[in-house]
Amino acid sequence: MRQKLLTAWQLHRSGKLDSARIIYREILDAVPGHPDANNLMGLACIQAGSSKDAVFHIRRALEAEPRNPQSHYNLAIARKDLGDWPAARQGFMRACRLEPGNVEFLSSLGNAQRLCDQPAEAVQTLEKARHLAPRHAGVRQNLALALNDLGAMRNREGRPEQALFCFKQAIEHDPSHAQAHLNLGISLEQACLLYT
């Protein structure tokens, strides 16, 4: 069984998803609750665009191994792909609790928090990720998006100085962030009009 799973994983990693899924299916026909085969089948389903099937398999994996951070992360990815950002956020949060130093988990959690209209929490999470991996491009990009969203929120709350700070920070983390540049420019223009 272990050799079969290893063969399937090698096929999976080399991009031969259909062949890998056939072997995962053979394993699951013999042992329906096999946690690794279910998790990897779920991952293959995500990669093949079958996120509903992925949810089924990864849930089965979690029934056998409820403290597996990678399974929680994969389930969150499937939920994200289905557009269920609150459920994705919860899954990423579980994965982060189980493996707090995982930069990918933190980056995904921060992005999900941002998309659940929690930009302040997103910035906090993404700052943790940036602290662990200061040059990680995806983390810096997600942090810039969260800071831009937080700046927009601060503007709506009537806190323009904090908004300006957020937009400047967003640009520092991602100089190509066009929306942050635009928001900074509009905010500066509005500040000038207030004081003239």
Secondary structure, 3 states (H helix, E strand, C coil): CHHHHHHHHHHHHCCCHHHHHHHHHHHHHHCCCCHHHHHHHHHHHHHCCCHHHHHHHHHHHHHHCCCCHHHHHHHHHHHHHCCCHHHHHHHHHHHHHHCCCCHHHHHHHHHHHHHCCCHHHHHHHHHHHHHHCCCCHHHHHHHHHHHHHHHHHHHHCCCHHHHHHHHHHHHHHCCCCHHHHHHHHHHHHHHHHHCC
